[in-house]
Amino acid sequence: MLEDFRLRVFMKVAQEKSFTKAANLLNISQPAVSQHISELERMAGVKLFERLHGEIRLTEQGSVFREHAARILQAYKSASSLFSPMAPAIVRVNASDEVFACLQESLSTFSQMHPEVEFLRSNDTDCELSFQLKPAPKTMGGISATHNIISTMYLLCKPSEAFAQTELFSSLRGFLSDTIS
């Protein structure tokens, strides 16, 4: 995994306000934690923590550094998920029975092309994919909405999901827009 371990050490010390607790949680020695923090302070050219009688507190510069470290660690995580081979994935799909039935053939075809992906229908709102139908106008050329006019179908995916950031998701989105239209 891509990452600068020193940033993880820094974040854990800032969170726990203790070198010893951070060391225990990271499964490293307390002197190793001190060394990582010293290296960061040397590289940054500022003191990141105030060390008081048994208490650790972020300095002003340490607070600013923490914001940047959090963004950097998130960027590492994002890059890692983009370039790591995707493990077999079960993609939960939130769609009504009718919509899922319409999608079944397309999803099955996609799974044949990408056997590492399996699609399961779920009622859970916290799914990786969510399909919704754009509401049809109440009347359309004299036909009422009770005639089950299927307008545009939308594919939604939470951007925070690692799956949404993969090339496989882009392929799926393009594939579905070509086959469902």
MINU-166346 format. One record per residue (C-alpha): x, y, z; chain. Coordinates in steps of 0.2 Angstrom, whole numbers, padded with zeros to 4 digits. Layout:
N
{torza {X,Y,Z},"A"}
...
! end
This chain:
181
{torza {0000,0000,0000},"A"}
{torza {0006,0017,-0004},"A"}
{torza {0009,0028,0011},"A"}
{torza {0021,0037,0022},"A"}
{torza {0020,0028,0038},"A"}
{torza {0026,0043,0048},"A"}
{torza {0010,0052,0044},"A"}
{torza {0000,0038,0051},"A"}
{torza {0011,0039,0067},"A"}
{torza {0008,0058,0068},"A"}
{torza {-0011,0056,0066},"A"}
{torza {-0012,0042,0079},"A"}
{torza {-0002,0052,0092},"A"}
{torza {-0013,0068,0088},"A"}
{torza {-0028,0057,0090},"A"}
{torza {-0023,0048,0106},"A"}
{torza {-0013,0063,0114},"A"}
{torza {0000,0050,0119},"A"}
{torza {0015,0042,0111},"A"}
{torza {0013,0026,0121},"A"}
{torza {-0005,0023,0116},"A"}
{torza {-0001,0027,0098},"A"}
{torza {0014,0015,0099},"A"}
{torza {0002,0001,0106},"A"}
{torza {-0011,0004,0093},"A"}
{torza {0001,0004,0079},"A"}
{torza {0011,-0011,0086},"A"}
{torza {0027,-0002,0086},"A"}
{torza {0038,0003,0101},"A"}
{torza {0037,0020,0109},"A"}
{torza {0054,0025,0104},"A"}
{torza {0050,0022,0086},"A"}
{torza {0035,0033,0088},"A"}
{torza {0046,0047,0095},"A"}
{torza {0059,0044,0081},"A"}
{torza {0045,0046,0068},"A"}
{torza {0038,0062,0076},"A"}
{torza {0056,0069,0077},"A"}
{torza {0059,0066,0059},"A"}
{torza {0043,0074,0054},"A"}
{torza {0047,0089,0065},"A"}
{torza {0065,0090,0057},"A"}
{torza {0058,0089,0040},"A"}
{torza {0044,0102,0043},"A"}
{torza {0056,0113,0052},"A"}
{torza {0043,0116,0066},"A"}
{torza {0038,0108,0083},"A"}
{torza {0022,0098,0080},"A"}
{torza {0018,0093,0098},"A"}
{torza {0020,0102,0115},"A"}
{torza {0026,0089,0128},"A"}
{torza {0020,0094,0145},"A"}
{torza {0020,0084,0161},"A"}
{torza {0013,0067,0155},"A"}
{torza {0002,0077,0142},"A"}
{torza {0004,0079,0123},"A"}
{torza {-0004,0093,0114},"A"}
{torza {-0003,0099,0096},"A"}
{torza {0005,0116,0093},"A"}
{torza {-0003,0128,0081},"A"}
{torza {0009,0122,0067},"A"}
{torza {0004,0104,0072},"A"}
{torza {-0014,0108,0070},"A"}
{torza {-0011,0115,0052},"A"}
{torza {0000,0100,0049},"A"}
{torza {-0013,0088,0054},"A"}
{torza {-0026,0095,0041},"A"}
{torza {-0013,0092,0027},"A"}
{torza {-0008,0075,0034},"A"}
{torza {-0026,0070,0034},"A"}
{torza {-0028,0075,0015},"A"}
{torza {-0012,0067,0010},"A"}
{torza {-0017,0050,0019},"A"}
{torza {-0034,0051,0010},"A"}
{torza {-0025,0054,-0007},"A"}
{torza {-0013,0039,-0003},"A"}
{torza {-0029,0029,0000},"A"}
{torza {-0038,0034,-0015},"A"}
{torza {-0022,0031,-0026},"A"}
{torza {-0020,0014,-0018},"A"}
{torza {-0038,0009,-0022},"A"}
{torza {-0036,0015,-0040},"A"}
{torza {-0021,0005,-0044},"A"}
{torza {-0023,-0010,-0034},"A"}
{torza {-0031,-0025,-0042},"A"}
{torza {-0049,-0026,-0038},"A"}
{torza {-0053,-0041,-0027},"A"}
{torza {-0068,-0051,-0032},"A"}
{torza {-0083,-0039,-0028},"A"}
{torza {-0101,-0041,-0024},"A"}
{torza {-0109,-0025,-0029},"A"}
{torza {-0125,-0022,-0020},"A"}
{torza {-0139,-0014,-0031},"A"}
{torza {-0153,-0004,-0024},"A"}
{torza {-0167,-0005,-0037},"A"}
{torza {-0185,-0009,-0037},"A"}
{torza {-0190,-0027,-0043},"A"}
{torza {-0196,-0020,-0060},"A"}
{torza {-0180,-0010,-0063},"A"}
{torza {-0168,-0024,-0057},"A"}
{torza {-0178,-0036,-0069},"A"}
{torza {-0174,-0024,-0083},"A"}
{torza {-0156,-0023,-0078},"A"}
{torza {-0153,-0041,-0075},"A"}
{torza {-0148,-0046,-0093},"A"}
{torza {-0136,-0031,-0094},"A"}
{torza {-0128,-0035,-0077},"A"}
{torza {-0127,-0053,-0082},"A"}
{torza {-0118,-0049,-0098},"A"}
{torza {-0106,-0037,-0089},"A"}
{torza {-0102,-0050,-0076},"A"}
{torza {-0098,-0062,-0090},"A"}
{torza {-0085,-0049,-0096},"A"}
{torza {-0079,-0046,-0079},"A"}
{torza {-0081,-0062,-0068},"A"}
{torza {-0073,-0053,-0053},"A"}
{torza {-0090,-0043,-0051},"A"}
{torza {-0106,-0051,-0045},"A"}
{torza {-0122,-0040,-0043},"A"}
{torza {-0135,-0043,-0029},"A"}
{torza {-0151,-0034,-0027},"A"}
{torza {-0154,-0026,-0010},"A"}
{torza {-0166,-0015,-0002},"A"}
{torza {-0152,-0007,0008},"A"}
{torza {-0151,0012,0004},"A"}
{torza {-0132,0010,0008},"A"}
{torza {-0128,0001,-0008},"A"}
{torza {-0114,0003,-0020},"A"}
{torza {-0126,0006,-0034},"A"}
{torza {-0143,0014,-0034},"A"}
{torza {-0154,0014,-0049},"A"}
{torza {-0168,0027,-0050},"A"}
{torza {-0181,0031,-0064},"A"}
{torza {-0183,0049,-0068},"A"}
{torza {-0201,0053,-0064},"A"}
{torza {-0211,0054,-0080},"A"}
{torza {-0221,0070,-0083},"A"}
{torza {-0239,0069,-0076},"A"}
{torza {-0246,0070,-0094},"A"}
{torza {-0236,0067,-0109},"A"}
{torza {-0245,0070,-0125},"A"}
{torza {-0262,0066,-0117},"A"}
{torza {-0255,0050,-0109},"A"}
{torza {-0256,0050,-0090},"A"}
{torza {-0242,0044,-0079},"A"}
{torza {-0252,0029,-0074},"A"}
{torza {-0247,0021,-0091},"A"}
{torza {-0230,0017,-0083},"A"}
{torza {-0219,0027,-0094},"A"}
{torza {-0201,0023,-0091},"A"}
{torza {-0192,0039,-0094},"A"}
{torza {-0173,0040,-0090},"A"}
{torza {-0164,0028,-0079},"A"}
{torza {-0150,0035,-0067},"A"}
{torza {-0136,0026,-0061},"A"}
{torza {-0130,0033,-0044},"A"}
{torza {-0114,0028,-0035},"A"}
{torza {-0107,0036,-0019},"A"}
{torza {-0091,0045,-0024},"A"}
{torza {-0083,0040,-0008},"A"}
{torza {-0085,0021,-0012},"A"}
{torza {-0068,0014,-0018},"A"}
{torza {-0078,0005,-0032},"A"}
{torza {-0084,0022,-0039},"A"}
{torza {-0066,0027,-0042},"A"}
{torza {-0061,0012,-0052},"A"}
{torza {-0059,0010,-0070},"A"}
{torza {-0071,-0005,-0068},"A"}
{torza {-0085,0007,-0063},"A"}
{torza {-0082,0019,-0077},"A"}
{torza {-0083,0003,-0089},"A"}
{torza {-0100,-0002,-0080},"A"}
{torza {-0107,0015,-0082},"A"}
{torza {-0103,0016,-0100},"A"}
{torza {-0109,-0001,-0103},"A"}
{torza {-0125,0002,-0095},"A"}
{torza {-0129,0018,-0104},"A"}
{torza {-0125,0009,-0121},"A"}
{torza {-0136,-0006,-0117},"A"}
{torza {-0151,0002,-0107},"A"}
{torza {-0154,0017,-0118},"A"}
! end
